[in-house]
Amino acid sequence: MFDSAKPSAIENTEENKQICRKYCPICQNYKKHDLRRNEPKELFCAQGPSSCQNMKEIGCFCPACELFNKHHLRGGYFCVRR
Protein backbone atom coordinates (compact mmCIF):
# COMPACT_ATOMS: atom_id res chain seq x y z
CA MET A 1 0.00 0.00 0.00
CA PHE A 2 1.03 3.57 -0.58
CA ASP A 3 1.28 5.94 2.33
CA SER A 4 0.23 9.53 1.71
CA ALA A 5 3.72 10.66 2.80
CA LYS A 6 5.47 8.63 0.11
CA PRO A 7 5.85 9.59 -3.55
CA SER A 8 2.83 8.76 -5.66
CA ALA A 9 2.73 5.83 -8.05
CA ILE A 10 0.03 7.61 -10.02
CA GLU A 11 1.12 8.93 -13.38
CA ASN A 12 0.38 12.49 -14.38
CA THR A 13 -1.45 11.55 -17.58
CA GLU A 14 -4.44 13.01 -19.41
CA GLU A 15 -6.33 9.77 -18.76
CA ASN A 16 -5.81 10.11 -15.00
CA LYS A 17 -6.72 13.80 -15.15
CA GLN A 18 -10.01 12.87 -16.82
CA ILE A 19 -10.78 10.51 -13.93
CA CYS A 20 -9.81 13.21 -11.44
CA ARG A 21 -12.16 15.73 -13.07
CA LYS A 22 -15.07 13.50 -12.08
CA TYR A 23 -14.22 13.80 -8.38
CA CYS A 24 -12.17 16.86 -7.38
CA PRO A 25 -14.63 19.55 -8.58
CA ILE A 26 -17.38 18.14 -6.33
CA CYS A 27 -15.15 17.89 -3.25
CA GLN A 28 -15.91 20.25 -0.34
CA ASN A 29 -12.26 21.23 0.00
CA TYR A 30 -11.91 21.93 -3.72
CA LYS A 31 -15.04 24.10 -3.82
CA LYS A 32 -14.47 25.94 -0.53
CA HIS A 33 -10.89 26.94 -1.41
CA ASP A 34 -11.63 27.48 -5.13
CA LEU A 35 -8.69 25.25 -6.07
CA ARG A 36 -9.27 25.71 -9.79
CA ARG A 37 -7.51 29.06 -9.32
CA ASN A 38 -4.24 27.54 -8.05
CA GLU A 39 -1.64 25.12 -9.34
CA PRO A 40 -1.93 22.26 -9.64
CA LYS A 41 -5.62 22.46 -10.48
CA GLU A 42 -6.21 18.70 -10.34
CA LEU A 43 -4.68 15.27 -9.84
CA PHE A 44 -3.20 16.25 -6.49
CA CYS A 45 -2.43 12.62 -5.67
CA ALA A 46 0.10 12.66 -8.54
CA GLN A 47 1.19 16.30 -8.66
CA GLY A 48 1.22 17.26 -5.00
CA PRO A 49 -0.79 19.70 -2.91
CA SER A 50 -2.35 22.92 -4.12
CA SER A 51 -0.40 26.16 -3.88
CA CYS A 52 -3.47 27.69 -2.19
CA GLN A 53 -2.47 29.19 1.16
CA ASN A 54 -4.13 28.63 4.56
CA MET A 55 -6.30 25.70 3.54
CA LYS A 56 -8.17 23.73 6.15
CA GLU A 57 -9.24 20.12 5.91
CA ILE A 58 -13.00 20.55 5.75
CA GLY A 59 -13.97 17.49 3.75
CA CYS A 60 -12.28 14.97 1.51
CA PHE A 61 -13.67 13.16 -1.50
CA CYS A 62 -10.42 11.30 -2.36
CA PRO A 63 -11.61 7.90 -1.05
CA ALA A 64 -14.47 7.94 -3.59
CA CYS A 65 -12.06 8.38 -6.53
CA GLU A 66 -11.25 5.49 -8.83
CA LEU A 67 -7.54 6.33 -8.63
CA PHE A 68 -7.56 6.21 -4.83
CA ASN A 69 -8.90 2.67 -4.88
CA LYS A 70 -6.97 1.44 -7.92
CA HIS A 71 -3.63 2.53 -6.44
CA HIS A 72 -4.47 1.57 -2.85
CA LEU A 73 -3.92 5.10 -1.57
CA ARG A 74 -4.70 6.16 1.94
CA GLY A 75 -4.85 9.35 3.90
CA GLY A 76 -6.69 11.58 1.47
CA TYR A 77 -6.58 15.38 1.50
CA PHE A 78 -3.98 15.25 -1.28
CA CYS A 79 -4.85 18.82 -2.24
CA VAL A 80 -3.77 19.96 1.24
CA ARG A 81 -0.87 17.63 2.05
CA ARG A 82 0.97 14.70 0.64
N, C-alpha and C positions, 0 to 999 in steps of 0.2 A: 504494500500500500504506500501511497505517497502522502507525506506529511506536508501540511501547508507551509512549513518553514523551508522545505527543500525545493530545489529547482523543479519547474514543471516539466512533465513529459508530454505536454500538449503542444502540438505544433501550431505556429501562428500562420494558419492557412485560410484562404477565402472560404473553404468548406466549413471549417470550425467557426469562423466569424458568422457565417449564415446560421449555424446552430445557436450561437450566442445571441444573435439578434432576436431569437424567439423568447429569450428568458430575461436578459439584463434590462431591457426597457420597461418591463413590468415589475421590476424589483423595487421595494420601498426605498432602499438606500440609493439606487440609481436615480429615481424620480426626485426624492427629497433634496439631493445634492446636485441635481441637474448635471450628471456626469457626462452627458453628451457634449458639454462645453469644455471638457478637459481631456488631456491625453493620458493614457490611451482611452479611447471612447468605448471600447468593448474588449472582450476576450481577456479579461483581467487575470484569469487563471494561467494564461500563457505569457502575457505581456507585463504583468506586474500591476501594482496598485495605481489608482488614479492619482494625478497630480493635484487634485482638489485638496485644499487645505482645510483643516479643522473638521474633518468628517467624524461622525459618530455612528456606531453600529446600531442602527435602528430596526433593521430587518434584513434578512438574507434569503435570496431565492436560489442561491447556488445549488443546494441539494436537489432541487427539482430539475436541473439541467442535465441533458443527455451526456455532456462531456464529463460532468462531475461523477456520474455513475460509471460510465465507460472506462474512465481512467482511475477509478477507485480513489478519488480525492476525498479529503476530509478537512474540516475546519471552516470552510466557507469564508465569507467576507473578503474575497480576493480583491475587490475594488478598494478596500481599506488597508489591507495588510497581506503579506504573503507568508 
